[in-house]
């Protein structure tokens, strides 16, 4: 879920400067019929529970499949399948002239868990009130699932003929679970989704500050996600006979050392360009510090000061944080088992196993065992050697289209290619040799990010504009500007 993760720039100043162009035309809005269609699809998807625990991605995939069939798509241009009955993915191909290679849109249908008792509304009921749509998935990412599906349907009804095939993959288990749909399709049906490049609406989007566009973010790379299980065991005993060799003490001692550890400072082509550009926009000590960290020999004091900002700290370092604790079996007994989960977001170029080994050195306690936890929840003594790949090359066609469209829809808003500190399905398509970019037309206030949280909601206007954005963008990338 990278949509609202912190970001950094990929390209040099010329790209930033080019994005401040004034709009020459107003953007064209889609018709009311398409807007109603998109809203209906949005509601239908929100009200299908697609959580890993009790939900069904297959139900959502089949609902979209029926809508596409009703719109005139051929069954021969659709594939419904997956590793089990609950995790079926839908792939639809909108056939073009074949002049250019296809574009793939990847859209996960699953959502994180949501408890009714935590919400003021039912998370699996689509509620419109006070200018917002409420429901689990309104921000992550059933909004863009509906946008892409409605865009495909509208183009089909228009009789639009793109100069390339357009492929949409609606998939399972991006938010967790054992059956990631994009990974499964890459491994089992690569021919169905092979494309020149990939747009992932789960990333990017417009950051707003009191309604004003701050930036149009395009995720061009991301950190690597990794979970690690810390375990301490002990024979235990009666709590009236305390011993220093307490499993909880060993575990908490390790976590305190992690709390005070700062992973090494590191910039790449993505973050270096961002901080260099940002140094020209800030002033005083902050501007000087931003400039100092991009020098061949970065200033340690500048790094320390800037690291106080959580966003910038995450851009400059790998981060690991404790997220879950479990210990003991009775109030009057010494614990026989203490465990914690540490979640890491790893800078590109470093492997999961490299970080596991580093954690062992940080904890410096032979009683603390560090194991790797896979996305499916399986625990292994060793982590994979997998690393996040470096950023894909610049796609000038895509960036030019986004800049023109942003200037028309959010005048004066800079287009900023970014590094997401989250994780998304783009990791699978990038690894498969298909350059992948997080691109969304959804605009969110930076202080109202509720993805994965309580009372997740999306402004009605943001959804409508996101629909307008993708309708225009798809045409700009497939032969019609």
Buried (B, 14 or more C-beta within 10 A) or exposed (E): BBBBBBBBBBBEEEBBEBBEBEBEEEBEBBEEEBBEBBBBBBBBBBBBBBBBEEBBBBBBBBBBBEBBBEBEBEEEBBBBBBBEEBBBBBBBBBBBEEEBEBBBBBBBBBBBBBEEEEBEBBBBBBBEEEEBBBBBBBBBBBBBBBBBBBBBBBBBEEEBEBEBBBBBBBBBBBBBBBBBBBBBBBEEBEEBBBBBBBBBBBBBBBBBEEEEBBBBBBBBBBBBBBBBBBBBBBEBEEEEEEEEEBBBBBBBBBBEBBEEEEBEBBBBBBBBBBBBBBBEEBEEEBBBBBBBBBEEEBBEEBBEBBBEEEEBBBBBBBBBEBEEBEBBEEEEEBBBBBBBBBBBBBBBEBBBBBBBEBBBEBBEBEBBBBBBBBBEEEEBEEBEEBBBBEBBEBBEEBBBBBBBBBBBBBBEBBBBBBBBBBBBBBBBBBBBEBBBBBBBBBBBBEEEBBBBBEBBBBBBEBBBBBBBBBBBBBBBBBBEE
